[in-house]
């Protein structure tokens, strides 16, 4: 299992020993984990897979604020007393996710200094991902943003760079562009040999080279 977050094995074991059996749930591709505006009294830890966080405003398409991978927490705002979900969390591919009750997590953080310190480091790592995504939207081209999303999903994949076949509408939301533009770029990437389709999307190492050169 590949982890991209900062949670140590010791801290993970401390959390797992402190929660009820059966708290780890499996989610299928594009399944909603929680919805914007719902009650927030739990947070989540990604053991395997990727999760997309989106915000929806009236009359506009959803805006992706982050794509998180194995080793990351999300839904942490409940720890600060925020009563409702500020975004929607959706599984990308198959995900294994631990659900932790707010009160239980607060107890763990107060009782275990090691876990508390590592949790703060993880939070900083997640904030960094939010910032990188914002910079991408403001600075990078659509082509670069799509390449980055594909590379990130491939990096956290347990199938050697293969990621579930995501609809181009979902990819468009992740990149912050239109579906037609995403379709054009994916066809271009395929013709150039950067990606391949066979039920899943296979991301080749050459895509990283292209991304770094732009």
PALUM-111135 format. One line per 8 residues: number of its first residue (from 1); their letters; for each residue z, x, y of N, C-alpha, C. Coordinates in nm, 2 decimals. Layout:
<mivos>
NUM = A = Z:X:Y:Z:X:Y:Z:X:Y | ...
</mivos>
This chain:
<mivos>
1 = XXXXXXXX = 0.00:0.09:-0.12:0.00:0.00:0.00:0.00:0.09:0.12 | -0.09:0.07:0.21:-0.11:0.15:0.33:-0.03:0.09:0.45 | 0.05:0.17:0.52:0.12:0.12:0.64:0.07:0.19:0.76 | 0.05:0.11:0.87:0.01:0.18:0.99:0.13:0.17:1.09 | 0.23:0.10:1.06:0.35:0.09:1.15:0.44:0.20:1.14 | 0.56:0.19:1.19:0.66:0.30:1.20:0.78:0.28:1.12 | 0.79:0.16:1.05:0.92:0.13:0.98:0.93:0.23:0.86 | 1.05:0.29:0.85:1.07:0.39:0.74:1.11:0.31:0.61
9 = XXXXXXXX = 1.10:0.38:0.50:1.14:0.32:0.37:1.29:0.27:0.37 | 1.37:0.36:0.43:1.51:0.33:0.44:1.54:0.20:0.52 | 1.48:0.19:0.63:1.50:0.08:0.72:1.44:-0.05:0.65 | 1.33:-0.04:0.59:1.27:-0.15:0.52:1.36:-0.20:0.41 | 1.41:-0.11:0.33:1.51:-0.15:0.22:1.63:-0.22:0.28 | 1.68:-0.17:0.39:1.80:-0.23:0.45:1.77:-0.37:0.49 | 1.65:-0.40:0.54:1.61:-0.54:0.58:1.59:-0.62:0.46 | 1.52:-0.57:0.36:1.50:-0.65:0.24:1.62:-0.69:0.17
17 = XXXXXXXX = 1.72:-0.60:0.16:1.85:-0.63:0.09:1.93:-0.73:0.17 | 1.90:-0.75:0.30:1.98:-0.84:0.38:1.92:-0.98:0.39 | 1.80:-1.01:0.33:1.74:-1.14:0.35:1.74:-1.21:0.21 | 1.72:-1.34:0.22:1.73:-1.42:0.09:1.60:-1.39:0.01 | 1.62:-1.41:-0.13:1.51:-1.39:-0.22:1.40:-1.49:-0.19 | 1.28:-1.45:-0.21:1.17:-1.54:-0.18:1.12:-1.55:-0.04 | 1.18:-1.46:0.05:1.14:-1.46:0.19:1.00:-1.40:0.21 | 0.95:-1.33:0.11:0.81:-1.27:0.12:0.71:-1.38:0.08
25 = XXXXXXXX = 0.62:-1.41:0.17:0.51:-1.51:0.15:0.37:-1.45:0.15 | 0.28:-1.51:0.07:0.15:-1.47:0.07:0.06:-1.56:0.15 | -0.03:-1.50:0.23:-0.12:-1.58:0.31:-0.26:-1.55:0.28 | -0.35:-1.65:0.28:-0.49:-1.63:0.26:-0.56:-1.60:0.39 | -0.69:-1.56:0.37:-0.77:-1.53:0.49:-0.78:-1.64:0.59 | -0.75:-1.62:0.72:-0.76:-1.72:0.82:-0.66:-1.83:0.82 | -0.55:-1.81:0.73:-0.44:-1.91:0.73:-0.35:-1.88:0.85 | -0.31:-1.99:0.91:-0.22:-1.98:1.03:-0.08:-1.96:0.98
33 = XXXXXXXX = -0.01:-1.86:1.03:0.13:-1.83:1.00:0.22:-1.91:1.09 | 0.19:-1.91:1.22:0.26:-2.00:1.31:0.17:-2.03:1.42 | 0.20:-2.14:1.49:0.11:-2.19:1.60:0.18:-2.18:1.74 | 0.10:-2.16:1.84:0.15:-2.15:1.98:0.22:-2.28:2.01 | 0.34:-2.27:2.07:0.41:-2.39:2.11:0.51:-2.44:2.01 | 0.51:-2.39:1.89:0.61:-2.43:1.79:0.74:-2.36:1.81 | 0.85:-2.42:1.75:0.98:-2.36:1.76:0.98:-2.22:1.70 | 1.05:-2.13:1.77:1.06:-1.99:1.73:1.20:-1.95:1.69
41 = XXXXXXXX = 1.23:-1.94:1.56:1.36:-1.90:1.52:1.35:-1.80:1.41 | 1.24:-1.74:1.38:1.22:-1.64:1.28:1.12:-1.53:1.34 | 1.13:-1.41:1.28:1.03:-1.31:1.31:0.97:-1.27:1.18 | 0.86:-1.18:1.18:0.79:-1.15:1.06:0.76:-1.00:1.06 | 0.75:-0.95:0.93:0.72:-0.81:0.91:0.60:-0.81:0.81 | 0.49:-0.74:0.85:0.37:-0.73:0.76:0.39:-0.62:0.66 | 0.40:-0.66:0.53:0.40:-0.56:0.42:0.26:-0.52:0.38 | 0.17:-0.61:0.39:0.03:-0.58:0.35:-0.06:-0.67:0.42
49 = XXXXXXXX = -0.18:-0.62:0.47:-0.27:-0.70:0.54:-0.27:-0.69:0.69 | -0.35:-0.77:0.76:-0.36:-0.77:0.90:-0.34:-0.91:0.96 | -0.29:-0.91:1.08:-0.26:-1.04:1.15:-0.31:-1.04:1.29 | -0.38:-1.15:1.33:-0.44:-1.16:1.46:-0.35:-1.25:1.55 | -0.32:-1.21:1.67:-0.24:-1.29:1.76:-0.33:-1.34:1.87 | -0.33:-1.47:1.89:-0.42:-1.53:1.99:-0.34:-1.63:2.08 | -0.39:-1.64:2.21:-0.33:-1.73:2.30:-0.44:-1.83:2.35 | -0.41:-1.96:2.35:-0.51:-2.06:2.39:-0.46:-2.13:2.52
57 = XXXXXXXX = -0.55:-2.14:2.61:-0.53:-2.22:2.73:-0.63:-2.33:2.74 | -0.59:-2.44:2.81:-0.67:-2.56:2.81:-0.81:-2.53:2.86 | -0.91:-2.58:2.78:-1.05:-2.57:2.82:-1.11:-2.44:2.80 | -1.04:-2.34:2.74:-1.09:-2.21:2.71:-1.08:-2.17:2.56 | -1.17:-2.08:2.52:-1.16:-2.04:2.38:-1.04:-1.95:2.36 | -0.98:-1.93:2.24:-0.86:-1.85:2.22:-0.89:-1.70:2.26 | -0.79:-1.64:2.32:-0.80:-1.50:2.36:-0.71:-1.42:2.26 | -0.77:-1.32:2.20:-0.70:-1.23:2.11:-0.62:-1.13:2.19
65 = XXXXXXXX = -0.49:-1.12:2.17:-0.40:-1.03:2.24:-0.37:-0.91:2.16 | -0.38:-0.92:2.03:-0.35:-0.80:1.94:-0.39:-0.83:1.80 | -0.43:-0.72:1.73:-0.45:-0.72:1.59:-0.35:-0.62:1.53 | -0.26:-0.67:1.44:-0.15:-0.59:1.39:-0.17:-0.57:1.24 | -0.12:-0.46:1.19:-0.14:-0.42:1.05:0.00:-0.40:0.97 | -0.02:-0.35:0.85:0.10:-0.33:0.76:0.20:-0.24:0.83 | 0.33:-0.28:0.83:0.43:-0.20:0.89:0.47:-0.25:1.03 | 0.40:-0.35:1.08:0.43:-0.40:1.22:0.51:-0.53:1.21
73 = XXXXXXXX = 0.60:-0.55:1.31:0.67:-0.68:1.33:0.59:-0.77:1.42 | 0.60:-0.90:1.41:0.55:-0.99:1.52:0.64:-1.11:1.52 | 0.63:-1.19:1.63:0.72:-1.30:1.65:0.86:-1.26:1.70 | 0.87:-1.13:1.76:1.00:-1.08:1.80:1.06:-1.14:1.92 | 0.98:-1.22:1.99:1.03:-1.28:2.12:1.15:-1.37:2.10 | 1.16:-1.42:1.97:1.27:-1.51:1.94:1.41:-1.44:1.95 | 1.40:-1.30:1.94:1.53:-1.22:1.95:1.58:-1.23:2.09 | 1.49:-1.25:2.19:1.53:-1.25:2.33:1.57:-1.39:2.37
81 = XXXXXXXX = 1.57:-1.49:2.28:1.60:-1.62:2.32:1.48:-1.71:2.36 | 1.36:-1.66:2.34:1.24:-1.74:2.37:1.23:-1.85:2.27 | 1.24:-1.98:2.31:1.25:-2.09:2.21:1.12:-2.13:2.14 | 1.01:-2.10:2.20:0.88:-2.15:2.15:0.78:-2.03:2.13 | 0.69:-2.04:2.03:0.59:-1.94:2.01:0.50:-1.93:2.13 | 0.48:-1.81:2.17:0.39:-1.79:2.29:0.24:-1.77:2.25 | 0.22:-1.75:2.12:0.08:-1.73:2.07:0.07:-1.79:1.93 | -0.05:-1.78:1.87:-0.07:-1.82:1.74:-0.10:-1.70:1.65
89 = XXXXXXXX = -0.04:-1.69:1.53:-0.06:-1.58:1.44:-0.14:-1.63:1.32 | -0.25:-1.55:1.29:-0.34:-1.59:1.19:-0.36:-1.47:1.10 | -0.36:-1.49:0.97:-0.38:-1.39:0.87:-0.53:-1.35:0.87 | -0.56:-1.22:0.86:-0.69:-1.17:0.84:-0.70:-1.11:0.70 | -0.77:-1.17:0.61:-0.77:-1.13:0.47:-0.64:-1.18:0.41 | -0.61:-1.13:0.29:-0.49:-1.16:0.22:-0.37:-1.08:0.27 | -0.26:-1.15:0.30:-0.15:-1.09:0.37:-0.02:-1.11:0.29 | 0.07:-1.01:0.28:0.20:-1.03:0.23:0.30:-1.00:0.34
97 = XXXXXXXX = 0.38:-1.11:0.38:0.46:-1.11:0.50:0.60:-1.15:0.47 | 0.69:-1.07:0.53:0.83:-1.10:0.51:0.88:-1.19:0.63 | 0.94:-1.30:0.61:1.00:-1.38:0.71:1.15:-1.35:0.73 | 1.19:-1.33:0.85:1.34:-1.29:0.87:1.39:-1.39:0.97 | 1.51:-1.45:0.94:1.57:-1.54:1.04:1.62:-1.46:1.16 | 1.62:-1.52:1.27:1.66:-1.46:1.40:1.80:-1.41:1.39 | 1.89:-1.50:1.34:2.03:-1.46:1.34:2.06:-1.34:1.24 | 1.98:-1.34:1.13:2.00:-1.24:1.03:1.95:-1.11:1.09
105 = XXXXXXXX = 1.84:-1.11:1.16:1.78:-0.98:1.21:1.88:-0.93:1.32 | 1.93:-1.01:1.40:2.03:-0.97:1.50:2.15:-0.90:1.44 | 2.19:-0.96:1.33:2.31:-0.91:1.26:2.28:-0.77:1.20 | 2.15:-0.75:1.14:2.11:-0.63:1.09:2.11:-0.52:1.20 | 2.05:-0.55:1.31:2.03:-0.46:1.42:2.17:-0.41:1.47 | 2.26:-0.50:1.48:2.40:-0.47:1.53:2.48:-0.38:1.43 | 2.45:-0.40:1.30:2.53:-0.34:1.20:2.47:-0.21:1.15 | 2.34:-0.19:1.16:2.27:-0.07:1.11:2.20:0.01:1.22
113 = XXXXXXXX = 2.26:0.12:1.26:2.20:0.19:1.37:2.06:0.25:1.33 | 2.05:0.30:1.21:1.92:0.35:1.17:1.81:0.25:1.18 | 1.83:0.13:1.12:1.74:0.02:1.13:1.71:-0.02:1.27 | 1.81:-0.02:1.35:1.80:-0.06:1.49:1.71:0.04:1.57 | 1.73:0.17:1.55:1.65:0.27:1.61:1.50:0.26:1.57 | 1.48:0.25:1.44:1.34:0.24:1.39:1.27:0.11:1.44 | 1.35:0.00:1.45:1.29:-0.12:1.49:1.24:-0.11:1.64 | 1.32:-0.04:1.72:1.28:-0.01:1.86:1.15:0.07:1.86
121 = XXXXXXXX = 1.14:0.17:1.78:1.02:0.25:1.77:0.90:0.17:1.73 | 0.93:0.08:1.64:0.82:-0.01:1.59:0.77:-0.10:1.71 | 0.87:-0.15:1.78:0.84:-0.24:1.90:0.75:-0.16:2.00 | 0.78:-0.04:2.02:0.70:0.05:2.12:0.56:0.07:2.06 | 0.55:0.08:1.93:0.42:0.10:1.87:0.34:-0.03:1.88 | 0.40:-0.14:1.87:0.33:-0.27:1.88:0.28:-0.29:2.03 | 0.37:-0.26:2.12:0.34:-0.27:2.26:0.22:-0.18:2.30 | 0.22:-0.06:2.24:0.10:0.03:2.26:-0.03:-0.03:2.21
129 = XXXXXXXX = -0.02:-0.11:2.10:-0.14:-0.18:2.05:-0.19:-0.28:2.15 | -0.09:-0.36:2.21:-0.12:-0.46:2.31:-0.20:-0.39:2.43 | -0.14:-0.27:2.47:-0.20:-0.20:2.58:-0.34:-0.15:2.55 | -0.36:-0.10:2.43:-0.49:-0.04:2.39:-0.59:-0.16:2.39 | -0.55:-0.27:2.34:-0.64:-0.39:2.33:-0.68:-0.43:2.47 | -0.59:-0.43:2.57:-0.62:-0.47:2.70:-0.71:-0.36:2.77 | -0.69:-0.24:2.74:-0.78:-0.13:2.80:-0.92:-0.15:2.74 | -0.93:-0.18:2.61:-1.06:-0.20:2.55:-1.13:-0.31:2.62
137 = XXXXXXXX = -1.06:-0.42:2.65:-1.13:-0.54:2.72:-1.18:-0.50:2.86 | -1.10:-0.42:2.93:-1.13:-0.38:3.06:-1.23:-0.27:3.08 | -1.23:-0.18:2.98:-1.31:-0.05:3.00:-1.42:-0.04:2.90 | -1.40:-0.07:2.77:-1.50:-0.04:2.67:-1.61:-0.15:2.67 | -1.73:-0.11:2.62:-1.84:-0.20:2.60:-1.81:-0.29:2.48 | -1.89:-0.40:2.47:-1.87:-0.49:2.36:-1.89:-0.42:2.23 | -1.99:-0.33:2.23:-2.02:-0.25:2.11:-1.90:-0.17:2.06 | -1.84:-0.10:2.16:-1.72:-0.02:2.13:-1.61:-0.10:2.08
145 = XXXXXXXX = -1.59:-0.22:2.14:-1.48:-0.30:2.10:-1.50:-0.36:1.96 | -1.62:-0.39:1.92:-1.65:-0.44:1.79:-1.62:-0.33:1.69 | -1.67:-0.21:1.72:-1.65:-0.09:1.63:-1.50:-0.06:1.61 | -1.42:-0.07:1.72:-1.28:-0.05:1.71:-1.21:-0.15:1.62 | -1.25:-0.28:1.63:-1.19:-0.38:1.55:-1.22:-0.36:1.40 | -1.35:-0.33:1.37:-1.39:-0.31:1.24:-1.32:-0.18:1.18 | -1.31:-0.08:1.25:-1.24:0.04:1.21:-1.09:0.02:1.18 | -1.03:-0.06:1.27:-0.89:-0.09:1.25:-0.86:-0.17:1.12
153 = XXXXXXXX = -0.95:-0.27:1.10:-0.93:-0.35:0.98:-0.96:-0.27:0.85 | -1.06:-0.18:0.86:-1.09:-0.09:0.75:-0.98:0.00:0.72 | -0.92:0.06:0.82:-0.81:0.15:0.81:-0.69:0.10:0.73 | -0.66:-0.03:0.76:-0.54:-0.09:0.69:-0.58:-0.16:0.56 | -0.70:-0.15:0.52:-0.75:-0.21:0.40:-0.70:-0.13:0.28 | -0.67:-0.20:0.17:-0.63:-0.14:0.05:-0.75:-0.13:-0.05 | -0.87:-0.16:0.00:-0.99:-0.16:-0.08:-1.09:-0.06:-0.04 | -1.04:0.06:0.01:-1.13:0.17:0.04:-1.23:0.13:0.15
161 = XXXXXXXX = -1.18:0.08:0.26:-1.27:0.05:0.37:-1.34:-0.08:0.37 | -1.31:-0.16:0.26:-1.37:-0.30:0.25:-1.28:-0.40:0.31 | -1.33:-0.49:0.39:-1.25:-0.59:0.45:-1.30:-0.73:0.42 | -1.22:-0.83:0.42:-1.27:-0.96:0.39:-1.39:-1.00:0.48 | -1.48:-1.08:0.43:-1.59:-1.12:0.52:-1.54:-1.22:0.62 | -1.52:-1.18:0.74:-1.47:-1.26:0.85:-1.59:-1.33:0.92 | -1.57:-1.45:0.96:-1.67:-1.53:1.03:-1.70:-1.46:1.16 | -1.82:-1.47:1.21:-1.86:-1.40:1.33:-1.79:-1.47:1.45
169 = XXXXXXXX = -1.75:-1.59:1.43:-1.68:-1.66:1.54:-1.54:-1.60:1.56 | -1.48:-1.57:1.45:-1.35:-1.50:1.45:-1.36:-1.36:1.51 | -1.46:-1.29:1.46:-1.49:-1.15:1.52:-1.51:-1.16:1.67 | -1.59:-1.26:1.71:-1.62:-1.27:1.85:-1.49:-1.29:1.93 | -1.40:-1.37:1.88:-1.27:-1.39:1.95:-1.19:-1.26:1.96 | -1.19:-1.18:1.85:-1.12:-1.06:1.84:-1.18:-0.96:1.94 | -1.31:-0.96:1.96:-1.37:-0.86:2.05:-1.37:-0.91:2.19 | -1.37:-1.04:2.21:-1.38:-1.10:2.35:-1.52:-1.11:2.39
177 = XXXXXXXX = -1.60:-1.17:2.31:-1.74:-1.19:2.34:-1.79:-1.31:2.28 | -1.93:-1.34:2.28:-1.98:-1.46:2.22:-2.02:-1.43:2.08 | -2.04:-1.54:2.01:-2.08:-1.53:1.86:-2.22:-1.47:1.85 | -2.31:-1.51:1.94:-2.45:-1.46:1.93:-2.45:-1.30:1.96 | -2.37:-1.26:2.05:-2.36:-1.11:2.08:-2.30:-1.04:1.96 | -2.20:-1.10:1.89:-2.14:-1.04:1.78:-2.24:-1.03:1.66 | -2.32:-1.14:1.64:-2.42:-1.14:1.54:-2.53:-1.03:1.57 | -2.57:-1.01:1.69:-2.67:-0.91:1.73:-2.61:-0.77:1.69
185 = XXXXXXXX = -2.49:-0.75:1.73:-2.43:-0.61:1.71:-2.40:-0.58:1.56 | -2.36:-0.69:1.48:-2.34:-0.66:1.34:-2.47:-0.63:1.27 | -2.57:-0.70:1.31:-2.71:-0.67:1.25:-2.75:-0.53:1.29 | -2.72:-0.49:1.41:-2.76:-0.36:1.45:-2.68:-0.25:1.37 | -2.55:-0.28:1.36:-2.46:-0.18:1.28:-2.51:-0.17:1.14 | -2.56:-0.28:1.08:-2.60:-0.28:0.94:-2.73:-0.20:0.93 | -2.83:-0.22:1.02:-2.95:-0.15:1.02:-2.94:0.00:1.04 | -2.83:0.04:1.12:-2.81:0.18:1.14:-2.72:0.24:1.03
193 = XXXXXXXX = -2.68:0.16:0.93:-2.60:0.21:0.82:-2.45:0.22:0.85 | -2.40:0.16:0.95:-2.26:0.17:0.99:-2.18:0.08:0.90 | -2.23:-0.04:0.87:-2.16:-0.13:0.78:-2.26:-0.19:0.68 | -2.20:-0.25:0.57:-2.27:-0.31:0.47:-2.21:-0.44:0.43 | -2.29:-0.54:0.38:-2.24:-0.67:0.34:-2.26:-0.68:0.19 | -2.16:-0.73:0.12:-2.17:-0.77:-0.02:-2.05:-0.86:-0.05 | -2.05:-0.98:0.01:-1.93:-1.06:0.00:-1.82:-1.02:0.09 | -1.80:-0.89:0.10:-1.70:-0.83:0.20:-1.78:-0.74:0.29
201 = XXXXXXXX = -1.71:-0.69:0.40:-1.77:-0.60:0.49:-1.73:-0.46:0.45 | -1.82:-0.37:0.43:-1.79:-0.23:0.40:-1.82:-0.15:0.53 | -1.71:-0.08:0.58:-1.72:0.00:0.70:-1.74:0.14:0.66 | -1.85:0.20:0.70:-1.88:0.34:0.67:-1.82:0.44:0.77 | -1.79:0.56:0.73:-1.73:0.66:0.82:-1.82:0.69:0.94 | -1.95:0.67:0.93:-2.04:0.70:1.04:-2.01:0.61:1.16 | -1.95:0.49:1.14:-1.92:0.40:1.25:-1.82:0.47:1.34 | -1.72:0.54:1.28:-1.62:0.61:1.36:-1.69:0.72:1.45
209 = XXXXXX = -1.78:0.79:1.39:-1.85:0.89:1.47:-1.92:0.83:1.59 | -1.99:0.71:1.57:-2.06:0.64:1.68:-1.96:0.60:1.78 | -1.85:0.55:1.74:-1.74:0.50:1.83:-1.69:0.61:1.92 | -1.66:0.73:1.86:-1.61:0.84:1.93:-1.71:0.90:2.03 | -1.84:0.89:2.00:-1.94:0.95:2.08:-1.97:0.86:2.21 | -1.93:0.73:2.20:-1.96:0.65:2.32:-1.85:0.65:2.42
</mivos>
